């Protein structure tokens, strides 16, 4: 019986595009680089920040500097340049009424995840909120999920993971957890299926219907 639901945060519960891309632009400006457009920076949404910078050819030192500048903006303003997808709070409320255990499993630093969820008055829906550490530890999604399992003291077989990028699917697969991919965030259907998604939902409404049909009846 799957009675524990793990949610990614960015691109799954909230749309963080404005805040994240503006924080990246701030870092690029500080580094004296050409500032890219919001559309060009969409790929930063979802993966661990360090990974995204390194995939663009940044050295270790430059990546460290870029993350520092990113956080200058993000910690003060960027995290709140964000919005909850329509229907998310109603879905969370319904799941709690059905006695689900809900968790956040995000590669975003845990301190930011807590602040964002508190700001949008969503924190109380979650039994645990797990993210990465500011010092770079626990950024891989498999590590984040492992920490969720430890804190909740639940078996992986009782869980399902919901996310919008391949990292969510790969992390879930590492623990043999069923994964649901959502395309209203920042990953494509192809990306999610190739990474191991067992179901694809294109809207929050479709996700709600899937959970109702596949899982709520089991609780």
N, C-alpha and C positions, 0 to 999 in steps of 0.2 A: 504494500500500500504506500503510495507516494503522498505524504502529508507535509512535506517540507519543500517550499519553493524558494529558490535562490534567484534574485534579480540582479542583473547588471544595472548600473545607474545611468550613465550617459548614453543617450540614444535608445534607451529602453523605458525608463520612467520619465526622464526629462530631456529636453532639447537644449544642449549647452553650447550650440554652435557660436553664438555671438561672443560669449565670454571667453571661450577657449581660443578662438581665432584672434580676438583682439589682444589676448595675452601673448600669443605667438608673434603677432605684429609688433608688440612692445619689445619683445626679446630681439627680434630682427633689427629693429631700429637702434636698440642699445648696442648691438654688435656691429652696427654700421653696414648692414646688408640691405639689399633691395627688399622692400616690404611687399609681401605677396597679398593677393586678394583673399577675401573670406572663402570664396569658392575653391581657390587653389590650396587652401589650408584645411579643407574638410577631412583629409586623410589622417590628421592628428587626433580626430575624435574617436576614442575607443581604445587604441593600443596604449601600452605604457609610454609615457612621454619620452623617456630616455631612448627607447627603441625607435620612436618616430624620428627623433633628431639624428640618431646614428645611421638610420636608413637613408638619410639625406647627405651622408658623408661627413658629418660632424665628428671631429676628434673627441676623445674622452674629455679633455679640458674644455673644449668649446661647448660640448654638451652640458657639462656642469654649469658653465656660465649662462648658457641659454635657459636652463631650468631655473636658475636663480632669478634671472630677469623675468621669466614667465611668472614666477610666484610673486614678484613685486606687484604685478598688476592683478593677478588672479586672486590672491588672498585678500585683497582690499576691495576689489570691485568685480572682477571677472566671474567669480563663482555665483554671483547673484544676477548676472546677465544671462538668464536661464529661464526656462518655463516648463511647467509640468504638462505632459501631453494630455489632451482631453480624454476623460474617462478613466484615467489612472487611479485617482483617489477613490472613485466609486468601486472600482475593481478590487482595490486593496481592502476596502471596508467590507466588501462581500466575502472575501477570502478569510478575513479574521472572524467574521460571523460564523463561518463554516469550520472554525477551529484549526485552520492551517497555521503552521509555523512558517513565518516569513523572514527572509534574510537578504541583506545586501551583500553582493560579492563583486567588488569593483577594483580596478587597478588604480583608480584615483586615490591619492592619500586619504587615509581614513579620517583624519581631522577635518578635511574639506567635505567629505561625504556627510559626516555628522552635521556640519554647519549648514550645508545645502538642504538636507532633509528637515532639519529643525526650522530653517527659514520658510520652507513651504508647508510646514506643519504635517509632515509625513513620517517623522521619526518614530512616533509611537506605534505605527503599524508593524514595525520590525523587531523581532526578538534579538537579533544581532545585526550590527553594521560592521562589515569587515572590508578594509581596503589595504593599500600599501602603506609603507612607512616613509616619512619624509627623507630618510637617509638612503632610500633606494631599495630597501629590503622588501620582499614579498610583493613584487610587481607582476610576476607571472600569474595568470588567472588560475592555473592549477594550484599554486601556493595559496592564493586567496581562498579558493574553495576548500582546501585542506584545513585552513584555519577556521572556516565556518563550521566544518564538521567537528572539529575539536571543541569549539566553544559551545556548540549545541549538544554535543555528545549524542550524535545520531549517525546511523549507517548511511553510506552513500546510496544504498538501494532504496531509501525512503525519500530521495530527493529528485527534483527536476530543476534544471537551470534554464533561465530565459535571458537572452541577450541579442544584440544586434550585429556583432562582429564575429569573425572567425575565431578570435582568441577565446570568446565565451564558449564556443562549441568545442574547441580543442581542449580547454581546461576541464570541461565537463567529461569529455571522452576519456581523459587521463584517469578519472576516478570512476569510469563506467556509469556515469550519470546521464540520464536522458536529457537531451537539449532541444529547446524550442527556439527557433530563430525568428526575429521580427524584422521586417523590411521597412517599417516606417521610420527607422533610425538611420544608420549610416553604412550598413552593409547590404550587399545585393543578395538576391535569392541564390544565385550561383555560388557566391562566396560562402554562404551559410550551409548550403547543401554539401558542397565539397568538403567542408570542415566537419560534417557529421550531424547536422541538424536532422532530427526525426520528424519535425513539423515546421511549417513556415506559416507565419501570420503576417498579413499585410497591413492590418490596422489594430488598434487597441480593442476594438469591438470583436474582431476575429479571435484575438488572444483570449478575451473574456469568454467567448463562446466555446473555444477549445478547452479551457480549464473547466468550465461548467460541465461539458460533455464527458471529458476524459478522466477528470480527477475528483471533482466535488462529490460525485455520486459514490466514490470509494471511501470517503472520510466518515 
